[in-house]
Amino acid sequence: MTGKVKKKILIDKSMLFSDIMKYPRAMEVLFKKGLHCVGCSMASFETLEQGCLMHGLNPDKVVGEINKRLNKTSKKNKKKSKEASKK
């Protein structure tokens, strides 16, 4: 095998917002939900679950939506790199 195998990205509700901020696609989902964590001083200390509960959101649903979005993006990138390697 010549290409690198990309690991599936998984976010879980125990992760800190500061760790999730590494993933722009995850942040897009959070912004749509009203979680504007980038500017919050608690981002380094608060978990995704805590933030969701404070904003009246179901953490499991938010995690599912984020992971779906992240891995959908990963599949697109994987497909593009396969197409590029065939050329």
C-alpha positions in Angstrom: 0.0 0.0 0.0 1.4 3.4 -1.0 -0.9 5.9 0.6 -1.3 6.9 4.2 -4.4 5.6 6.0 -6.3 8.4 7.7 -7.7 7.7 11.1 -11.4 8.3 11.6 -11.9 11.5 13.6 -14.0 11.0 16.6 -15.1 13.7 19.0 -16.7 12.7 22.3 -18.6 14.6 24.9 -15.8 14.4 27.5 -13.5 16.4 25.3 -12.6 20.0 26.2 -13.8 22.7 23.9 -10.2 23.8 23.5 -9.4 20.4 22.0 -12.4 20.4 19.7 -11.4 23.9 18.3 -8.7 22.2 16.3 -11.4 21.0 13.9 -13.0 23.9 11.9 -15.9 21.6 10.7 -16.7 20.8 14.3 -16.8 24.5 15.2 -19.2 25.1 12.3 -21.7 22.7 13.9 -21.2 24.3 17.4 -21.7 27.8 16.0 -25.0 26.7 14.3 -26.1 25.4 17.7 -25.3 28.7 19.4 -22.2 27.4 21.2 -19.7 30.3 20.5 -16.9 28.7 22.5 -13.9 30.3 20.8 -14.3 33.5 22.7 -15.3 31.9 26.0 -12.7 31.9 28.8 -14.1 28.5 29.9 -13.1 26.8 26.7 -10.0 25.4 28.3 -11.8 24.0 31.2 -15.3 23.0 30.0 -16.2 19.7 28.3 -18.5 19.5 25.3 -21.1 17.8 27.5 -21.0 20.6 30.1 -21.4 23.3 27.4 -24.3 21.5 25.8 -26.1 21.1 29.0 -25.6 24.7 30.0 -27.2 25.7 26.6 -30.0 23.2 26.9 -28.7 20.9 24.1 -28.5 17.1 24.1 -24.7 16.4 24.1 -25.1 13.0 22.4 -27.0 14.5 19.5 -24.4 17.3 19.1 -21.5 14.7 19.2 -23.2 12.6 16.6 -23.7 15.6 14.3 -20.1 16.8 14.7 -18.7 13.3 14.0 -20.9 12.9 11.0 -19.7 16.2 9.6 -16.0 15.5 10.4 -16.0 12.1 8.8 -18.1 13.2 5.8 -15.3 15.7 5.2 -12.7 13.0 5.7 -14.3 10.8 3.1 -14.4 13.6 0.6 -10.7 14.2 1.1 -10.0 10.5 0.9 -11.8 10.3 -2.4 -9.9 13.3 -3.8 -6.6 11.8 -2.9 -7.5 8.5 -4.5 -8.4 10.3 -7.7 -5.2 12.3 -7.6 -3.1 9.1 -7.1 -4.7 7.5 -10.2 -3.5 10.3 -12.4 
